Amino acid sequence: MKAAAPKNIVVIGGGIQGTSVAYQLSKKIDPSKTTIRILEAKAPASAASGKGGGFMAASWGDGGPTESLHRLSFDMFEDLAKELGCKSYRKLPVLSVSPGSNNKMVKVARDQLGKTMPSWLDGNMGRISVMGEGDDTAQITPKEFVDKMIEKADLEVVLGKCIGVETEDIDGEEKAITGVKYIDRETKKECLLEADVCIVSAGPWTCQAEDWFDNVIELPMEGIKSTSIVWKQQDDDETDATALFCGEDPRFNTHLEVYPRPDNTIYICGIGGSDYISKEELKNGAFLEECNAKETRVEAASNAFKEMSSTYRENGQLDRVQACMRPCAVDALPYMGKVPGFRGAYINGAHNCWGICWSQATGLAISELVLEGESKSIDLTPFDPCRFTATVKGRGRKKRGQNVGEQW
Ligand SMILES: Cc1cc2nc3c(=O)[nH]c(=O)nc-3n(C[C@H](O)[C@H](O)[C@H](O)COP(=O)(O)OP(=O)(O)OC[C@H]3O[C@@H](n4cnc5c(N)ncnc54)[C@H](O)[C@@H]3O)c2cc1C
């Protein structure tokens, strides 16, 4: 059923997921009838959407439930990068590199692979093989993409931390969203945004919404907190664009993912030693304000990288050190859909290690769900946010619109 046009939409969370939802909504609404606001606790793209790698791959979800997210998003990114004038988007080839202790493979690989073998990959390593030719793998720098979406659609960003929703009873069984409560970042005062639609898209902190919606929905979540580093060459030389996925290196306990960026820096994650942050900690706002990097892992990853690249060993410098969390549900799949019993409430979270790559497809799907009553572009069934909520089968009463049986 086609939903009536909402008046005030609030997207909670200004990462790439929330911003993509807002951007896709902005393309479909009549701005004289509907407002869209992003409510962001710190700053847009201040968490994983500013500090993640930005790598994407069209076919790496093939055969699984996320295939359509990978494929649709990959195509959308190519068009949107042009639409937004995003300089950091490009397709690039990918190599698989196993660790090793001599540089014999460099010449062999250069002869075999030609330009796909980047000039800076000139140190010690083992086997090298091609994972992607550069047709179905690409990258963006996610912060640039988020900023461009906000700028292009002139999206209003309210800085404050959501603490709950206001509702009105409709018929004793269902409630309707009437507002979103938040603590204003500057004044520290409690404020209210009028809203008949709210979409919770707050990365690992999406699980906070359990409390906002009277615990009618369970949102399991683990935040996987990882350090990442950025290297650059001292003389700012042009950096050949080939990404690397490296095997586990027991000398450094790393499994590096190496992404050279168009600004000639090299982003590196997969540096090991991640911390696992529980749902309860996330609900209490763990690492929302500050997310500290692990110095021991910075050193290990830098050494692992310099082992593979004598160019960077001799002429490189560590440019940035940072940490962020990827949001992971127990089945590692995202949750996207309606909150049962709360008219106008939606969840879009747990996008795990592909939250940047999938963001355009998820943004489109959620915008369709909100404005048209169903997602036409993506089948959201495998991602039903109610799949973790315990329900008792059989006849009986309803818990906020869901059958929960006699016993409840
Ligand atoms: C090291 C690392 C590398 C990665 N590399 C890649 C990659 O190469 N490709 C890829 O596709 N994915 C990658 N990912 C995963 C990707 O970064 C995430 O899946 C994605 O950024 C999640 O986006 P998000 O918008 O859901 O969450 P986030 O980016 O975490 O944004 C959530 C936002 O919500 C805000 N917020 C939280 N609580 C509230 C509240 N109560 N009120 C208001 N605002 C709130 C936060 O301040 C934050 O800005 C990587 C992740 C990590 C950790």
The ligand as an SDF file (V2000), in Angstrom:
LIG
                    3D

 53 58  0  0  0  0  0  0  0  0999 V2000
   38.5860   -0.2680    9.6570 C   0  0  0  0  0  0  0  0  0  0  0  0
   37.3380   -0.3610    8.8150 C   0  0  0  0  0  0  0  0  0  0  0  0
   37.4340   -0.3770    7.4250 C   0  0  0  0  0  0  0  0  0  0  0  0
   36.2780   -0.4920    6.6390 C   0  0  0  0  0  0  0  0  0  0  0  0
   36.3950   -0.5060    5.2770 N   0  0  0  0  0  0  0  0  0  0  0  0
   35.2790   -0.6260    4.5220 C   0  0  0  0  0  0  0  0  0  0  0  0
   35.3770   -0.6700    3.1070 C   0  0  0  0  0  0  0  0  0  0  0  0
   36.4660   -0.6060    2.5420 O   0  0  0  0  0  0  0  0  0  0  0  0
   34.2250   -0.8010    2.3790 N   0  0  0  0  0  0  0  0  0  0  0  0
   32.9950   -0.8800    2.9810 C   0  0  0  0  0  0  0  0  0  0  0  0
   32.0050   -1.0090    2.2780 O   0  0  0  0  0  0  0  0  0  0  0  0
   32.8710   -0.8250    4.3190 N   0  0  0  0  0  0  0  0  0  0  0  0
   33.9750   -0.7020    5.1080 C   0  0  0  0  0  0  0  0  0  0  0  0
   33.8660   -0.6820    6.4630 N   0  0  0  0  0  0  0  0  0  0  0  0
   32.5240   -0.7400    7.0760 C   0  0  0  0  0  0  0  0  0  0  0  0
   31.8480    0.6240    7.0070 C   0  0  0  0  0  0  0  0  0  0  0  0
   32.7610    1.6160    7.3910 O   0  0  0  0  0  0  0  0  0  0  0  0
   30.6060    0.6610    7.8990 C   0  0  0  0  0  0  0  0  0  0  0  0
   29.7820   -0.4620    7.6610 O   0  0  0  0  0  0  0  0  0  0  0  0
   29.7870    1.9110    7.5870 C   0  0  0  0  0  0  0  0  0  0  0  0
   30.5930    3.0720    7.6510 O   0  0  0  0  0  0  0  0  0  0  0  0
   28.6120    2.0340    8.5230 C   0  0  0  0  0  0  0  0  0  0  0  0
   27.9460    3.2390    8.2130 O   0  0  0  0  0  0  0  0  0  0  0  0
   26.8220    3.8040    9.1600 P   0  0  0  0  0  0  0  0  0  0  0  0
   26.3860    5.0960    8.5810 O   0  0  0  0  0  0  0  0  0  0  0  0
   25.8010    2.7440    9.3900 O   0  0  0  0  0  0  0  0  0  0  0  0
   27.5360    3.9930   10.5900 O   0  0  0  0  0  0  0  0  0  0  0  0
   28.5940    5.0500   11.1320 P   0  0  0  0  0  0  0  0  0  0  0  0
   29.5510    5.4890   10.1210 O   0  0  0  0  0  0  0  0  0  0  0  0
   29.1080    4.4600   12.3970 O   0  0  0  0  0  0  0  0  0  0  0  0
   27.6900    6.3060   11.4640 O   0  0  0  0  0  0  0  0  0  0  0  0
   26.7470    6.2910   12.5010 C   0  0  0  0  0  0  0  0  0  0  0  0
   26.5360    7.7340   12.9180 C   0  0  0  0  0  0  0  0  0  0  0  0
   25.4670    7.7540   13.8690 O   0  0  0  0  0  0  0  0  0  0  0  0
   25.7750    8.7270   14.8430 C   0  0  0  0  0  0  0  0  0  0  0  0
   25.0040    8.4060   16.0490 N   0  0  0  0  0  0  0  0  0  0  0  0
   25.1450    7.3420   16.8640 C   0  0  0  0  0  0  0  0  0  0  0  0
   24.2400    7.4000   17.8680 N   0  0  0  0  0  0  0  0  0  0  0  0
   23.5220    8.5200   17.6600 C   0  0  0  0  0  0  0  0  0  0  0  0
   22.4510    9.1300   18.3710 C   0  0  0  0  0  0  0  0  0  0  0  0
   21.9380    8.6080   19.4850 N   0  0  0  0  0  0  0  0  0  0  0  0
   21.9310   10.2960   17.8880 N   0  0  0  0  0  0  0  0  0  0  0  0
   22.4510   10.8420   16.7570 C   0  0  0  0  0  0  0  0  0  0  0  0
   23.4610   10.3080   16.0640 N   0  0  0  0  0  0  0  0  0  0  0  0
   23.9940    9.1610   16.5040 C   0  0  0  0  0  0  0  0  0  0  0  0
   27.2770    8.6110   15.0240 C   0  0  0  0  0  0  0  0  0  0  0  0
   27.8280    9.7920   15.5590 O   0  0  0  0  0  0  0  0  0  0  0  0
   27.7490    8.3290   13.6120 C   0  0  0  0  0  0  0  0  0  0  0  0
   28.1360    9.5050   12.9250 O   0  0  0  0  0  0  0  0  0  0  0  0
   34.9980   -0.5700    7.2640 C   0  0  0  0  0  0  0  0  0  0  0  0
   34.9060   -0.5290    8.6580 C   0  0  0  0  0  0  0  0  0  0  0  0
   36.0560   -0.4320    9.4360 C   0  0  0  0  0  0  0  0  0  0  0  0
   35.9280   -0.4010   10.9300 C   0  0  0  0  0  0  0  0  0  0  0  0
  1  2  1  0
  2  3  1  0
  2 52  2  0
  3  4  2  0
  4  5  1  0
  4 50  1  0
  5  6  2  0
  6  7  1  0
  6 13  1  0
  7  8  2  0
  7  9  1  0
  9 10  1  0
 10 11  2  0
 10 12  1  0
 12 13  2  0
 13 14  1  0
 14 15  1  0
 14 50  1  0
 15 16  1  0
 16 17  1  0
 16 18  1  0
 18 19  1  0
 18 20  1  0
 20 21  1  0
 20 22  1  0
 22 23  1  0
 23 24  1  0
 24 25  2  0
 24 26  1  0
 24 27  1  0
 27 28  1  0
 28 29  2  0
 28 30  1  0
 28 31  1  0
 31 32  1  0
 32 33  1  0
 33 34  1  0
 33 48  1  0
 34 35  1  0
 35 36  1  0
 35 46  1  0
 36 37  1  0
 36 45  1  0
 37 38  2  0
 38 39  1  0
 39 40  1  0
 39 45  2  0
 40 41  1  0
 40 42  2  0
 42 43  1  0
 43 44  2  0
 44 45  1  0
 46 47  1  0
 46 48  1  0
 48 49  1  0
 50 51  2  0
 51 52  1  0
 52 53  1  0
M  END
$$$$
